[in-house]
Amino acid sequence: MALFIVPGCSWFGGDRESSGKQAPQEQERLTCPLCGSDVSDSSVIDRRPVAVKVENDPAARPQSGLDRAGVVYEEITEGGITRFIAIYLCRDADPVGPIRSARPADTDIIYPYDALFCHCGGAPHTLSMIKQSKIADFDEFVGYDAYWRFRDRRAPHNLYAGTAQLRQAGDTIYPFEGEVDAAFEFMEQGEMDKMAADRAEEIERAGAEPTGEPGGYEPLITVVNNVYIPYTGVCKVQYAYDAATGKFPRYVAGQPHTDLTTGGQLSVDTVIVQYVTVSPSGIVDVHGVDSPNLGVVGSGRAQVFMMGQLIDANWEKVSRGWHTRYLDNSGNEIKLKPGSVWIQLVPVTDQVSID
């Protein structure tokens, strides 16, 4: 005969005496609000994010510290050369760089992150935009002691800093008393397992069913092996999906995009292509080449790549103060894979290709 015991009371109706021991409490799960990764210490997420402007001229490669960023934006600048805004919260990078100057779209991108914006100058009109926005601006010309130059690289491709030092120095000017807002929604492990299984099943179906015939194979999801982003030749990007890791190793100008410090290839969990309208800003460099405006406030088309799949999407950013939301064709916000998120700002006149 089975004996059933109800904790805290006697089977015969009398109260049990307490043993004095407390039931162990389940520890609250802590995740980074920017990349969704698990963290063990709340102090690494209860602090100000650091946003660093990193250049991508061929003379700047390989860069340092991009592999430690939670979110990275790649944007077109003058002449089609791209630059990065690398945003750090739960992980620091030491060093990160080369660090270069700000561009017109940076304020709208960085504003909702409430980040310390670390860069090396900029055109007068751009600096005026930054000042008027009242973001936490930490220009190298203001916070010089937190930056340094490597002697084994030629200027201007040799300015570096550490995110911990930048944050510490910036806190003296911009004390952080807020809370970091979640930039995205993230999947749970079961949802990622399902995406992996769906991809494997789709590949099996594609190999087993005939195509091009009535009633033949029609894909249920879009399987992706490679993503090609048509920036100018020296900045052309490829992501090649690695099913073993669930990540997208990154290539630039046909070569593995590596980190100077570690020597490892950059590898990304989620790649978002955000199509934006590019227009002249009237801000020109020393050669008279325009530094374009990028329409990052508003709405448009997007593509989300994760777990070896493509999700067609739309993006919307109601105002400068809002994080950009990425919505599926039913209008639901797309949950991302926890980990690094790279957002590729691509002109609407171009088209990313996949295979």
KAZI-V193950 format. One line per field, one symbol per residue. ss: DSSP state (H for helix, E for strand, C for the rest). phi: phi as a letter, one per 30 degrees, with the letter a starting at -180 (. if undefined). psi: psi as a letter, one per 30 degrees, with the letter a starting at -180 (. if undefined). A space follows every 50 residues. Layout:
ss->???
phi->???
psi->???
This chain:
ss->CCCCCCCCECCCCCECCCCCCCCCCCCCCCECCCCCCECCCHHHCCCCCE EEEEECCHHHCCCECHHHCCEEEEEECHHHCEEEEEEECCCCCEEEECEC CCCCCHHHHHHHHCCEEEECCCCHHHHHHHHHHCCEEEECCCCHHHEEEC CCCCCCCCEEEEHHHHHHHHHCCCCCCCCCCCCCCECCHHHHHHHHHHHH HHHHHHHHCCCCCCCCCCCCCEECCEEEECCCHHHCEEEEEECCCCEEEE EECCEECECCCCCCECEECEEEEEEECEECCCCECCCCCECCEECCCEEE EEEEEECCEEEEEEEEECCCCCCCEEECCCCCECCECCCCEEEEEEECCC CCEEC
phi->.dccccejbdecjddddddiccdddddddcbddcciddbcbdddccaddc ccdcdbdedcdddbiddcddbbccbdcdiidcbcccccbdbcbbcbldcb ddbeddddddeddhcdccacildedddddddddidddbdedcceddcacd ddbddccbcbacddddddddddcbecbcbddddbcbddeddddddddddd dddddddccdcibeiddbdcbcdbcbbccddeedbecbccdcddcibcec bbhibedccddcidddbcdbccccdbdcbdciccddcicdcddcdcckal dbbccahibccdbbcbbdaedcddcccddcicdddcdekdbcccdceddc bdcbb
psi->kkjkkjkflkfgflklkkffkkkkkkkkkklkfefgkklfkffffhlklk kkjklgkefflklkffffkekkkklkakgfkllkjkkkdfklkjlkakka lllefeeeefeffhljjklialkeeeeeeeeffglikikefeheffllkk fgkkkghgkllkeeeeeeeeffeikjgakkkkflkllleeeeeeeeeeee eeeeeeffkllglkgakkkfljkkekkkjhllefgkkkkjkjfefgljkk kkhglkjlkeefflkkkkekkkkjklkklkffklafggkkjlkkifkbla llkkklhglkjklllkjelefkkkkjkafggkkkklkkakjkjjjkkffl kkll.
